[in-house]
Amino acid sequence: MEKFLNECQGASMVLWHNNDRKLEKHLRSVFSVSNNSPLSPAAFSELKAVIKGIEKDKVAEVKKTEGIENNEEIKKAGENENAREIEKILRNKKKQGSMGEDADQGKSAAFLYNTDAKKLIFHGKNYKILPLFLVVRDLYASLPFFEELQACAEWLEKDPQDATALFQKAVLMYKARRFETALQLTGKILKIIPDDHRVWYNRGVILAEMGLLEEALAAYDRTIELEPAFEIAWDNKGVVLAKLGRLEEALETYDKILRRYPEYAEAWAGKGSILSALGREEEAFEAYSSALRIRPEYLEALTSTGSLLSSLGRYEEALKIYDKALQLAPIEPRLWAAKGFVLSEMDKQEEALKNCNRALELKPGFVPALETKVKILSEIHLRNARSSK
């Protein structure tokens, strides 16, 4: 906690404590850090004081518990309020067998961190840590885009109503996964140019990322209303409808876009996923095949086709599909795990195990690969047990 707060103080000094007030304001504008941010000196100074108070309580508790008033070395450390030095001394004392089992149980009596409420509690008062963490996370997530964000800030300093600069900044904030900030920016843009279909589309994407599916659906509908030929909005609308469980509406959406653009591979793949979810496997296979006819190297369509063929027990066909997909994406763990599962179902356990191990090399702890590996090892064990009998 102390290290984290020191990092926060460093960031705060850059954003607020420099001598150049104009530069401070510019930097806060670049990173979209508000004046009342938890990073502002006034906002987190109280929290720093709390941490110092915790250290003082820790020193006092150690003194009380260990009787360190008779230990000149620890007493000196306590007078300097150097908690780390005290802890080091006490660890040494514990190693020597002079420290009781429950010596530091009282250390947390004055404070604790409530993981559910995301609050630090000190002497009965609550202090929020999460907002400070989130603003620091957002700041660091924005750093890779600093130069582009700075260009946007310079444009906006000249003209705060520059819709192009606001649009570009919203895109950058989305890339940094700062979705709330990106959403606020799209709101500002729509006040300037309310009928731009690209802004409505981006707003829909942001809302979908935030899990606000009904609002995302409304944004996509507005996009389509403004520009019916903007095909990706139809595709995204189908995805959102599927997430909402409105499968028949999603299917109708894909049919509409395919009537307009029969060579739109993504729409065929989307339609295939809906048909598969509706239990219409053969129609789904035909839809995926249409997508692959248009784009033979369409990885998602290949993966979905392999999964569908596997679920239908058509393992040889699924294996060929996964081999083709792995030529396109040789380091994709889910493909190696899926191929391992198919080989296991074909009773090729040794080969299946190699594929699962490859998936786990690429992504240690990958659950689908682990589950299939356990199944394979169980099969091998049973086979060996039968052979020994």
C-alpha positions, 0 to 999 in steps of 0.5 A, a space after each residue: 500500500 505504501 509503495 502504491 501511494 508513493 506511485 500515486 504521489 509521483 503521478 500527482 506531482 506531475 499532474 498538479 505540483 509542477 511549477 508550469 501550471 499551463 503544462 499541468 493543465 495540458 497533461 490533465 487534458 491529454 489523459 482526461 484526468 479531472 480536477 477532482 480526480 482521486 489522484 489530486 493532492 487534496 483527494 488522497 492526502 487524507 489516505 496517505 495520513 491514514 497509512 502513516 497512522 496505521 504504521 504508528 499503530 503497528 509500532 505501538 502494538 509491537 511495543 506493547 506486545 513484545 515489550 520493546 520498551 526494554 529493547 534499545 534496538 527496537 525502541 530506536 526503530 520505533 522512535 524513527 517510526 521505521 515499521 520495516 526495521 521493526 518487522 525485520 527485528 521481530 522476524 529475527 526474534 521469532 526465528 530465535 524462538 522469542 516470539 509467541 504464536 499470536 504476537 501480531 494478531 492485535 496488529 490488525 485490530 485498528 484497521 482492515 481492508 474489506 475486499 467486498 466493499 473495496 474499502 480500507 477501514 481505520 478506527 471505524 472510518 471507511 476510506 475508498 481505495 478502489 477509485 484511486 486504483 482505477 484512475 491510476 490504471 486508466 492513466 497507465 493504460 493511456 500512456 501507449 497513446 500519449 502522442 496521439 492523445 496529445 495531438 487531440 488535446 492540442 486541437 481541442 485547446 484551439 477548438 473545444 468543438 472540434 468533432 474530428 479531434 473528439 472522435 479520434 480521442 474517443 477511439 483512443 480511449 476505447 483502445 485503452 479500454 477506458 470505456 466510460 471516458 470514450 462514451 462521454 466523448 461520443 456524447 459530446 460529439 453527438 451534440 455537435 453532429 447528431 446524425 453521424 452514423 460512425 459516431 452512433 456505431 462507435 457508441 454502440 461498440 462501447 456500450 456493448 463492451 460495457 455490457 449495456 446491451 439494450 442501449 447498444 442495440 438502440 445505438 446500432 438501430 440508429 446507425 442503420 437508420 442513418 446509413 442502411 448500407 453500413 453492414 458491420 452495424 447489422 452484424 453487431 446488432 445480430 451479435 447483441 440480439 444473440 447475447 440478449 437471447 433474442 435468437 429469432 430476431 438475430 436470425 432475421 437481422 442476418 437474413 436482412 443484411 445477406 439479402 442486401 450483401 450476399 457476399 458478406 462472410 461475417 454475416 454468414 458466420 453470424 447466421 451460422 452461430 444463431 442457427 447452431 444455437 437454435 439446434 439447426 445444425 445442418 443449416 448452420 453448417 451450410 451457413 459456415 460453408 458459405 462464409 468459407 466459400 467467400 473467405 477460405 481463410 476466415 479463422 472464426 468460421 473455420 473454428 466454428 465449423 470445426 466445433 459444429 462438426 465435432 458436436 455432430 460426431 463428424 470427427 474426421 471432417 472436424 480434424 481437417 478443419 482444425 488442421 487448416 485453422 492451425 496453419 493460419 494460427 499455429 500458436 492459438 491454444 484453443 485450436 490445439 485443445 479442440 484438436 486434442 478433444 477430437 483426437 481423444 473422441 477418435 480414440 487416438 489418446 497419445 496424439 490427443 495428449 500431445 495436442 493438449 500439452 501444446 495448448 498448455 505450453 502456449 497458455 498454461 492453465 488453459 481450462 479446456 486443454 486441462 479438462 481434455 487432458 484429464 479425460 485422456 489420462 483417465 482413458 490411458 490409465 483404464 486401458 493400461 489397467 485392462 491390459 495388466 489384467 
